[in-house]
Amino acid sequence: MAATSMAAAIAASLPAPTAQAAPAPPPLEIPASMQNVIDIEADIPVQSVQLDGMVVMKIIKHGRDAGNSPATGLLLGLDLDGILEVSNAFPVPHGKEDDSDKVSSTRYQGTMLRLLKEVQSDDTIVGFYQTIALASFYNQSLVELQAAHQERLRHGGVVIVHDTNQAARGNASFRAFKLSPTYLTALKKDKFSTSSLIKHELIFSRIFEEIPVTIRNSSLLNAFVTTLTTPHPQSSLSTPPAIIPPPHAVLELDGPSLVTRNLEAILDTLETQKSEDSNVSYAMRQIAREKAKADAFVAKRKEENAMRIAQGLTPMPEEDVSRLFRIPAEPSRLDGMLNLGQIDGQAKTLDVAATANLVKMYAARAGSA
């Protein structure tokens, strides 16, 4: 009886069937003039990324609030005629790596997307952003997250990396990347051995493909910024300064601290790479040792069978070597490639910082002479 009453209640809550269903409207045809712009089948690859000014400010603020820990968030927008327009973004809470935090983060993302859809804002995920320090974006977590996005999102999505150290010095550094087809091919086979890297011609510089980034502001915002930076003279004799004073941070001689941080980061990465090389070398010696034992066993068995055949005896059956000797698999070289990418990015950052500060030093010496 309880089951019958529950079924009746559910049936009563459903809408009553109509006498005749209304015919579905015919699908709208895309005009010929818009077929090259509206990319329904995702055939046009993403050639550039366009960030809205509000997205830039959100990423900078999130990176500043996060401090030394990396800040991660989702990018929202749409792709139009090969241009990925990012119109909004929101941060993702960063917690521990347990299941409860992952469920909470997933629930938070779903709630944010639902609320954005209710206010008729862009709710299509086109990638994610992550803040870095000293161009250190070659890490395992970022690569794995981007691989998951490129598998599920339209056009694969992109990752925007923002260097907080450059932002602290007044340089807004935003770069867009996606994983290369060469890396994705090796990832599908789940092999990053030496032979696989040689076959796919995969090195650290071919893991990512960089996409040009442009920043776009609305006309109203550009007009407002112009009023802030343009002085308004009250008379012909006095000219008050602008509301936003001209930046002089680029002239500060902050070279020693920045160069020291770069050198420390490079030394730490070199130590990590040295440890990784030692682990790989130890694993390769173990593989060579086990293979030598297996080869010696096979050679001895062949020799014994040859002697038994010469004596007219039945040869001994050939046994599976893999069951007798546990030959370990070749270790992955992905971590080593990521470390090399880190060292390359940090060295380039050090080169730019040292060159700029060297010019400042010579300018300061010439001015004081």
C-alpha positions, 0 to 999 in steps of 0.5 A, spaced: 500 500 500 505 504 501 508 503 494 502 504 491 501 511 494 508 513 493 507 511 485 500 515 485 504 521 488 509 521 483 504 520 478 500 526 480 506 530 480 508 529 473 505 534 468 499 532 464 500 529 457 497 533 452 493 531 446 498 532 441 505 534 441 507 540 438 511 539 432 519 541 433 521 547 430 526 546 424 533 547 425 536 554 424 540 555 418 547 558 419 548 564 414 553 563 409 557 570 411 557 567 419 559 560 417 567 561 418 565 565 424 561 560 428 565 554 429 560 549 431 564 543 429 570 545 432 574 545 426 578 552 427 584 551 431 585 556 437 590 561 434 590 566 439 587 568 446 584 574 448 583 576 456 578 581 458 581 586 463 577 584 469 580 577 468 587 580 468 585 583 475 582 577 478 588 573 476 593 578 479 589 579 485 588 571 486 595 570 486 597 576 490 592 573 496 595 566 495 602 568 497 607 563 495 602 557 494 600 557 487 593 559 485 588 556 481 582 558 477 577 556 472 577 560 465 570 562 462 568 564 455 567 562 448 571 561 442 570 565 435 573 564 429 580 561 432 580 566 438 579 564 445 575 570 448 576 569 456 570 573 459 570 571 466 574 567 471 573 565 478 578 561 483 578 554 485 579 553 493 585 550 494 585 544 500 588 538 501 589 532 497 583 528 500 577 525 497 573 530 502 576 536 499 576 534 492 568 533 493 567 540 496 571 543 490 567 539 485 561 542 488 563 549 489 565 549 481 558 546 480 555 551 484 559 557 481 557 555 474 550 554 476 549 561 479 553 564 473 548 561 468 542 564 472 545 571 471 546 569 464 553 570 464 558 566 460 559 559 464 563 555 458 569 552 461 575 554 456 581 552 461 584 554 467 589 559 470 595 558 475 600 563 478 607 561 478 614 564 481 620 565 476 617 561 470 616 555 474 610 552 470 613 545 468 610 541 473 607 534 474 600 537 477 599 542 471 601 538 466 596 532 468 590 538 469 591 540 462 591 533 459 585 532 463 582 539 460 584 537 453 581 531 453 574 533 455 573 541 453 572 544 446 578 545 442 582 542 448 582 548 452 588 552 454 592 554 461 594 561 463 600 562 467 601 568 471 608 570 474 607 573 481 614 575 481 614 579 475 607 582 477 610 584 483 616 588 479 610 592 475 610 587 469 604 583 468 606 576 465 601 572 462 602 566 457 597 561 454 599 554 453 596 547 451 599 540 450 602 539 444 600 533 439 606 529 440 606 529 448 599 527 447 600 521 443 606 519 448 601 520 454 596 515 450 601 510 450 603 511 457 610 510 455 615 516 456 621 511 456 628 513 452 625 509 446 619 512 446 622 519 447 626 518 441 621 515 437 616 521 438 622 526 438 619 529 444 624 534 448 622 538 454 621 544 449 616 540 445 611 539 451 607 545 451 605 549 445 605 557 446 599 561 444 599 569 443 595 572 448 592 579 448 588 583 453 582 587 451 578 592 455 572 596 453 571 602 450 568 605 457 574 602 461 579 605 456 576 612 457 576 612 464 583 610 465 585 616 460 581 620 465 585 618 471 592 618 467 591 625 464 593 631 468 587 637 468 590 643 468 587 649 472 591 654 470 596 656 465 601 657 471 600 651 475 599 643 473 597 638 478 599 631 477 595 626 475 591 622 479 595 616 478 602 618 478 607 615 473 610 608 475 618 609 477 618 602 480 622 600 473 628 604 475 629 601 482 635 597 483 632 591 486 637 586 482 641 583 488 635 580 491 631 578 484 638 575 482 639 571 488 632 568 488 633 566 481 639 563 483 637 559 489 631 556 484 636 554 479 640 550 484 634 547 487 631 545 481 638 542 479 639 538 486 632 535 484 634 533 477 641 530 480 636 526 484 632 524 479 638 522 474 641 518 480 634 514 481 634 513 473 641 510 473 640 506 479 633 503 476 637 502 469 642 498 473 637 494 476 634 492 469 641 491 466 642 486 472 636 482 471 637 482 464 644 479 464 641 473 469 635 472 464 640 472 458 645 467 462 639 462 464 637 462 457 644 461 454 645 455 459 638 452 458 640 452 450 647 449 452 644 443 456 639 442 451 644 441 445 648 436 450 641 432 451 640 432 444 647 430 442 646 424 447 639 422 444 635 425 450 629 429 450 631 436 451 628 440 457 622 445 455 623 452 455 621 456 460 618 463 461 624 468 463 619 473 465 616 468 470 623 466 473 626 473 473 622 480 475 625 485 470 623 491 472 620 496 467 624 502 464 623 508 469 619 514 466 623 520 463 617 525 464 620 528 471 627 529 468 624 533 462 620 537 466 626 539 471 629 541 464 624 545 462 624 548 469 631 550 469 630 553 462 625 557 464 628 559 470 635 561 466 631 565 461 628 569 467 635 570 470 638 572 463 632 578 463 633 580 470 640 580 470 640 584 463 635 589 465 639 590 472 646 591 469 643 597 464 640 600 471 647 599 474 651 603 468 645 608 468 646 610 475 653 610 475 653 614 469 648 619 473 652 619 479 659 621 475 
